Amino acid sequence: MFDFDGLLMDTEGTMLASWQHEWQQHGLSLDLRTLLPEHGGDQTQERYAALAEAVGPGYDRRVSHARRVAFRNDLNAKLGLLPGIARWLDEAAAMRLRLAVASSSPRAWVSGLLTQAGYLDRFEALACGDDVTTGPKPDPAVYLLALRLLGLPAGAVLAVEDAPHGVVAAHAAGLRCVAIPGPLRDRASFAEADLVLGSAADARLSDVLGSLSATAA
């Protein structure tokens, strides 16, 4: 089971770049580390509130939103899968592994971008934020839903995540979890992951699974 944003595709990177660009339109600078999400789900309102406070009374949120989303969408239109992910998906197909996405983002967002990249059909199930009624990660709801959709026990499934709250969610659902931290993440915050990689390109999926099996034994 794969997370989506920042793990399969660099939509987290384009999101951060869009906020940085929008702050620059007002002559302001932004430390991207302050925007790293500490939980899944939509944090747009909080980010616009921070920008409005920084800009002051002349801030026009409608104009700002339209400009930021257009900038982000232009970046997203050029996105493919992150390095090594396509090879992992090919390996998974060769090994007849069943694949799912477990993401706090909306289904239309996940399916639309995976369709754009040409990989939607690789996933048997999508469990997304608008498919569950509880909170986003670290709440395990999307993982529990994905398990139900696949009809598999948690012990038979491996999660792959890029954020600490995703690792917490996967473990709360009873899954082992491999972490591939995003570029701005502190690797020390992934101590609870079963394995931490710099990139999916750093190892073959079969080697990752073999390593985890050996550790479990």
Buried (B, 14 or more C-beta within 10 A) or exposed (E): BBBBBBBBBBBBBBBBBBBBBBBEBEEEEBEBEEBBBEBBBEBEEEBBEBBBEEBEEEBEEEEBEEBBBEBBEEBBEEBBBBBBBBBBBEBBEEEEBBBBBBBBBBBEBBBEBBEBBEBBEBBEBBBBBEBBEEBBBBBBBBBBBBBEBBEBEBEEBBBBBBBBBBBBBBBBBBBBBBBBBBEBBEEEBBEEBBBBBEEBBEBBBEEBBEBBEEEEE
